[in-house]
Amino acid sequence: MMNTLANHGFLPHDGRNITKANAVAALGNGINFDPDLASLMWEQAVIANPEPNATFFTLYATLAEYPGYDMLTQAQ
C-alpha cells in the first residue's frame, strides 16, 4: 500500500525518509484514512527503522537494500 502511495506521488517517489507528517497526509489524501488511524499505522511502521529513536522510515525495494542485510544472511 505504501509503495502504491509513493508511485502515485502521495509519498516521496523514491520511498525514502518517510516522516509521520508524510505518512499521515498520504494515507488521508490517497485512501481517505482517518488521521488517528494513519498515526497508529505510522507508530507501527516506524519501528521497522533500525535506527534508535527514528523519526522516519524507508521503503526498501529488496531485502538486500535493508541495513544489516549482511548480518541477517550470516546468521543463517
Sequence and secondary structure as in RCSB ss.txt:
>XXXX:A:sequence
MMNTLANHGFLPHDGRNITKANAVAALGNGINFDPDLASLMWEQAVIANPEPNATFFTLYATLAEYPGYDMLTQA
Q
>XXXX:A:secstr
 HHHHHHTTSS TT  SEEHHHHHHHHHHHH   HHHHHHHHHHHGGGS STT SEE   SSGGGSTTHHHHHHT
 
